[in-house]
Amino acid sequence: MRKTRFTEPQIMAVLRQAEGGVAVPELCREHGISSASFYKWRAKYGGMDASMMSQSER
C-alpha cells in the first residue's frame, strides 16, 4: 500500500485553512495537491479534531 506524502496533522492544517476562508484552488496550488485529494480529505477528516483522528486509525 502506498504511503501518503502528507501526515495527518498536515492534512488537518490544510482543512483548517479552508475553513478559515482560503479558496480551495489556491490551497491546492500552494500545497501541491489536486482538488480531488482535498475533497477526499475533507470527506474523511472533515469535522474531526486531533483526538478523533488518532482513534479513526485504529
Beta strands, then each sheet from edge to edge (+ up, - down):
end
